[in-house]
């Protein structure tokens, strides 16, 4: 995942008024609906959304 985040950061850096505010890693959400089994990841995403 670190490589994907690094690639995303490189793309975001191309735009002057943008920034990567954070990353939520949903490891284990590899099938449709699987994220429902990761409530801590959903909570982390919810909390991050409130801060951006």
N, CA, C and O atoms as a GROMACS GRO file, in nm:
protein
  208
    1UNK      N    1   0.080  -0.119   0.000
    1UNK     CA    2   0.000   0.000   0.000
    1UNK      C    3   0.085   0.126   0.000
    1UNK      O    4   0.045   0.229  -0.054
    2UNK      N    5   0.202   0.118   0.060
    2UNK     CA    6   0.287   0.237   0.066
    2UNK      C    7   0.321   0.288  -0.073
    2UNK      O    8   0.326   0.409  -0.094
    3UNK      N    9   0.345   0.198  -0.166
    3UNK     CA   10   0.375   0.239  -0.303
    3UNK      C   11   0.258   0.310  -0.368
    3UNK      O   12   0.276   0.408  -0.441
    4UNK      N   13   0.137   0.262  -0.342
    4UNK     CA   14   0.018   0.327  -0.397
    4UNK      C   15   0.000   0.467  -0.339
    4UNK      O   16  -0.032   0.561  -0.411
    5UNK      N   17   0.022   0.479  -0.209
    5UNK     CA   18   0.009   0.611  -0.144
    5UNK      C   19   0.116   0.706  -0.198
    5UNK      O   20   0.088   0.822  -0.224
    6UNK      N   21   0.237   0.656  -0.214
    6UNK     CA   22   0.345   0.738  -0.267
    6UNK      C   23   0.313   0.784  -0.409
    6UNK      O   24   0.337   0.900  -0.444
    7UNK      N   25   0.260   0.696  -0.491
    7UNK     CA   26   0.220   0.732  -0.627
    7UNK      C   27   0.110   0.838  -0.627
    7UNK      O   28   0.114   0.932  -0.706
    8UNK      N   29   0.013   0.820  -0.540
    8UNK     CA   30  -0.095   0.918  -0.528
    8UNK      C   31  -0.040   1.053  -0.484
    8UNK      O   32  -0.080   1.156  -0.536
    9UNK      N   33   0.052   1.052  -0.387
    9UNK     CA   34   0.112   1.177  -0.340
    9UNK      C   35   0.187   1.246  -0.453
    9UNK      O   36   0.182   1.369  -0.464
   10UNK      N   37   0.257   1.171  -0.536
   10UNK     CA   38   0.327   1.229  -0.649
   10UNK      C   39   0.232   1.297  -0.745
   10UNK      O   40   0.263   1.404  -0.798
   11UNK      N   41   0.117   1.237  -0.769
   11UNK     CA   42   0.017   1.296  -0.859
   11UNK      C   43  -0.042   1.422  -0.796
   11UNK      O   44  -0.058   1.523  -0.863
   12UNK      N   45  -0.075   1.414  -0.667
   12UNK     CA   46  -0.132   1.530  -0.598
   12UNK      C   47  -0.035   1.646  -0.597
   12UNK      O   48  -0.076   1.762  -0.608
   13UNK      N   49   0.094   1.618  -0.585
   13UNK     CA   50   0.195   1.724  -0.583
   13UNK      C   51   0.199   1.805  -0.712
   13UNK      O   52   0.255   1.914  -0.714
   14UNK      N   53   0.141   1.753  -0.817
   14UNK     CA   54   0.136   1.824  -0.945
   14UNK      C   55   0.038   1.940  -0.944
   14UNK      O   56   0.038   2.023  -1.035
   15UNK      N   57  -0.046   1.946  -0.844
   15UNK     CA   58  -0.150   2.048  -0.836
   15UNK      C   59  -0.123   2.140  -0.718
   15UNK      O   60  -0.114   2.097  -0.604
   16UNK      N   61  -0.110   2.266  -0.749
   16UNK     CA   62  -0.065   2.366  -0.652
   16UNK      C   63  -0.153   2.377  -0.528
   16UNK      O   64  -0.101   2.392  -0.417
   17UNK      N   65  -0.282   2.369  -0.542
   17UNK     CA   66  -0.372   2.395  -0.430
   17UNK      C   67  -0.430   2.268  -0.369
   17UNK      O   68  -0.537   2.271  -0.308
   18UNK      N   69  -0.360   2.158  -0.384
   18UNK     CA   70  -0.411   2.033  -0.328
   18UNK      C   71  -0.314   1.976  -0.225
   18UNK      O   72  -0.196   2.010  -0.222
   19UNK      N   73  -0.367   1.888  -0.142
   19UNK     CA   74  -0.282   1.817  -0.045
   19UNK      C   75  -0.352   1.687  -0.009
   19UNK      O   76  -0.474   1.676  -0.016
   20UNK      N   77  -0.274   1.591   0.029
   20UNK     CA   78  -0.325   1.464   0.078
   20UNK      C   79  -0.348   1.483   0.227
   20UNK      O   80  -0.252   1.499   0.303
   21UNK      N   81  -0.472   1.480   0.268
   21UNK     CA   82  -0.505   1.508   0.408
   21UNK      C   83  -0.489   1.388   0.498
   21UNK      O   84  -0.484   1.403   0.620
   22UNK      N   85  -0.483   1.271   0.442
   22UNK     CA   86  -0.468   1.152   0.522
   22UNK      C   87  -0.497   1.028   0.440
   22UNK      O   88  -0.538   1.037   0.325
   23UNK      N   89  -0.475   0.915   0.500
   23UNK     CA   90  -0.496   0.787   0.433
   23UNK      C   91  -0.566   0.693   0.531
   23UNK      O   92  -0.527   0.681   0.647
   24UNK      N   93  -0.669   0.628   0.483
   24UNK     CA   94  -0.736   0.524   0.560
   24UNK      C   95  -0.706   0.393   0.487
   24UNK      O   96  -0.740   0.378   0.370
   25UNK      N   97  -0.644   0.302   0.555
   25UNK     CA   98  -0.606   0.174   0.493
   25UNK      C   99  -0.712   0.069   0.527
   25UNK      O  100  -0.728   0.030   0.642
   26UNK      N  101  -0.781   0.027   0.425
   26UNK     CA  102  -0.887  -0.072   0.442
   26UNK      C  103  -0.840  -0.212   0.409
   26UNK      O  104  -0.910  -0.286   0.339
   27UNK      N  105  -0.724  -0.249   0.458
   27UNK     CA  106  -0.671  -0.384   0.432
   27UNK      C  107  -0.770  -0.488   0.480
   27UNK      O  108  -0.819  -0.482   0.593
   28UNK      N  109  -0.799  -0.581   0.395
   28UNK     CA  110  -0.895  -0.685   0.427
   28UNK      C  111  -1.029  -0.663   0.360
   28UNK      O  112  -1.112  -0.754   0.358
   29UNK      N  113  -1.052  -0.545   0.306
   29UNK     CA  114  -1.175  -0.516   0.233
   29UNK      C  115  -1.150  -0.548   0.087
   29UNK      O  116  -1.134  -0.459   0.003
   30UNK      N  117  -1.146  -0.677   0.058
   30UNK     CA  118  -1.106  -0.721  -0.075
   30UNK      C  119  -1.222  -0.776  -0.158
   30UNK      O  120  -1.202  -0.823  -0.270
   31UNK      N  121  -1.342  -0.769  -0.104
   31UNK     CA  122  -1.460  -0.814  -0.177
   31UNK      C  123  -1.574  -0.718  -0.149
   31UNK      O  124  -1.573  -0.647  -0.049
   32UNK      N  125  -1.671  -0.716  -0.238
   32UNK     CA  126  -1.788  -0.630  -0.222
   32UNK      C  127  -1.851  -0.653  -0.084
   32UNK      O  128  -1.885  -0.766  -0.048
   33UNK      N  129  -1.868  -0.546  -0.010
   33UNK     CA  130  -1.931  -0.553   0.122
   33UNK      C  131  -1.839  -0.589   0.236
   33UNK      O  132  -1.878  -0.580   0.352
   34UNK      N  133  -1.716  -0.629   0.206
   34UNK     CA  134  -1.623  -0.672   0.312
   34UNK      C  135  -1.590  -0.561   0.410
   34UNK      O  136  -1.555  -0.589   0.525
   35UNK      N  137  -1.600  -0.436   0.368
   35UNK     CA  138  -1.568  -0.324   0.457
   35UNK      C  139  -1.661  -0.322   0.578
   35UNK      O  140  -1.626  -0.267   0.682
   36UNK      N  141  -1.779  -0.380   0.564
   36UNK     CA  142  -1.873  -0.386   0.677
   36UNK      C  143  -1.816  -0.465   0.795
   36UNK      O  144  -1.859  -0.447   0.909
   37UNK      N  145  -1.721  -0.552   0.767
   37UNK     CA  146  -1.659  -0.632   0.872
   37UNK      C  147  -1.540  -0.562   0.937
   37UNK      O  148  -1.470  -0.621   1.019
   38UNK      N  149  -1.516  -0.437   0.899
   38UNK     CA  150  -1.403  -0.360   0.952
   38UNK      C  151  -1.454  -0.228   1.012
   38UNK      O  152  -1.424  -0.121   0.960
   39UNK      N  153  -1.529  -0.236   1.120
   39UNK     CA  154  -1.588  -0.113   1.176
   39UNK      C  155  -1.485  -0.009   1.217
   39UNK      O  156  -1.514   0.111   1.211
   40UNK      N  157  -1.367  -0.051   1.259
   40UNK     CA  158  -1.266   0.048   1.299
   40UNK      C  159  -1.218   0.129   1.179
   40UNK      O  160  -1.187   0.248   1.192
   41UNK      N  161  -1.212   0.066   1.062
   41UNK     CA  162  -1.172   0.137   0.941
   41UNK      C  163  -1.281   0.235   0.900
   41UNK      O  164  -1.253   0.348   0.861
   42UNK      N  165  -1.406   0.192   0.909
   42UNK     CA  166  -1.518   0.281   0.878
   42UNK      C  167  -1.519   0.401   0.972
   42UNK      O  168  -1.543   0.514   0.929
   43UNK      N  169  -1.493   0.377   1.100
   43UNK     CA  170  -1.489   0.486   1.198
   43UNK      C  171  -1.375   0.582   1.167
   43UNK      O  172  -1.391   0.704   1.176
   44UNK      N  173  -1.260   0.528   1.132
   44UNK     CA  174  -1.145   0.612   1.098
   44UNK      C  175  -1.177   0.700   0.977
   44UNK      O  176  -1.143   0.818   0.976
   45UNK      N  177  -1.242   0.643   0.877
   45UNK     CA  178  -1.280   0.720   0.758
   45UNK      C  179  -1.380   0.828   0.795
   45UNK      O  180  -1.370   0.940   0.745
   46UNK      N  181  -1.474   0.796   0.880
   46UNK     CA  182  -1.574   0.893   0.924
   46UNK      C  183  -1.509   1.010   0.998
   46UNK      O  184  -1.541   1.126   0.972
   47UNK      N  185  -1.420   0.978   1.089
   47UNK     CA  186  -1.350   1.082   1.164
   47UNK      C  187  -1.265   1.170   1.073
   47UNK      O  188  -1.260   1.292   1.090
   48UNK      N  189  -1.198   1.108   0.976
   48UNK     CA  190  -1.116   1.186   0.883
   48UNK      C  191  -1.204   1.280   0.801
   48UNK      O  192  -1.168   1.395   0.777
   49UNK      N  193  -1.318   1.230   0.757
   49UNK     CA  194  -1.409   1.311   0.675
   49UNK      C  195  -1.451   1.437   0.750
   49UNK      O  196  -1.466   1.543   0.689
   50UNK      N  197  -1.470   1.428   0.878
   50UNK     CA  198  -1.512   1.544   0.957
   50UNK      C  199  -1.402   1.650   0.966
   50UNK      O  200  -1.432   1.767   0.990
   51UNK      N  201  -1.278   1.610   0.946
   51UNK     CA  202  -1.168   1.705   0.964
   51UNK      C  203  -1.121   1.771   0.834
   51UNK      O  204  -1.037   1.860   0.838
   52UNK      N  205  -1.174   1.729   0.721
   52UNK     CA  206  -1.130   1.791   0.594
   52UNK      C  207  -1.231   1.886   0.539
   52UNK      O  208  -1.208   1.946   0.434
   0.00000   0.00000   0.00000
